[in-house]
Amino acid sequence: MSSDQTIQLFSQLMWNAALIAAPLLLTTLVVGLLVSVFQAVTQIQEMSLTFIPKLLAAGIVLVAAGPWMLNRLVGYSTSLIAGIPRYF
């Protein structure tokens, strides 16, 4: 296995990881920002107020985007395993 192949595999791995994690991370980021603004405006400093909306949003995103995330992961894994003979 050459260093070019290794770099290409690592690049594909990082790209797929970023794509798979993006919906969940972006959603929790936006919800966390909205809750923080709400807390600053109303001066409510309840700790559970920050976690519960993020957990609910993450659950909704996992239900909605979970099949796509799983298909993406399975597709990458399948192509990686199928390409093992090429690498050696």
N, C-alpha and C positions, 0 to 999 in steps of 0.2 A: 504494500500500500504506500503510495507516494504521499508527500506532504501536500500536494495540490488536492488530492482526493480527501485527505483528512480535513483540510480547511473547508472544502466544499461541503462535506458532511456536517461539520460543526456549524457552518453558516446556515444550512438548511434546518438543523436542529434548533438554533436560536430563533430563526424566523418563525418556525412553527410554534415554538414555545410562546413567543410574543403574540402571535395571532390567536392562540388558544386562550391565553390569559387576558387578552385585551378587553373583551366584553365585561368580564367580572370586575377587573380592576377599574375600568372607566366608570362603570355604574356605581361602585362603592365610593369612588372618588367624588363623583357628582353628588350623591346622596349625603356623604359626609360634609361636603362643602355647604350644601343647603341647610343641613341641620346645624352646622356651626354658625351660619349667618342667622338662623332663627334663634339660636341660643344667645347670640350677641345682642340681637334686637330686643328680646324679651327678658334678658338677664336671668334666664333659667339655667342653672348649672347642674343639672341632673345627669349622672354618669350613664344611666341606662338609656337615656334619650339618644345618645350617640350610637349605641350598639344595636338596638332593636331595629331601627329603620334600615341600617346597613345589612343586617342579617336577613330581613325580609326582602330587600332588593336583591341581595345575592341569591337567595332561594328562587326568586322569580326569574332571574337571569339564567340560573342553572337549569331550570325547567324549560325555559324558552330556547336557550342556545346550547343546552347540553348535548342534544343529538348531533348538531353540527360540530361541536368541539370533539366529541367522541369519533365521528367519522373522519375528521381531520387527523386525529391521533392514530387511528387504525390505518388510514391510508399511508401516513408517513412510516409507521412501523412495518407495514407490509412491503413497501418499496425498499426499506432499509434491509429487511431480512431477505427479500428476493435478490438484492444486489450483492449479497455476501460473496458469491463466487467471483464476481468481477473485481473485488477488492484484493484478492489474493492470487 
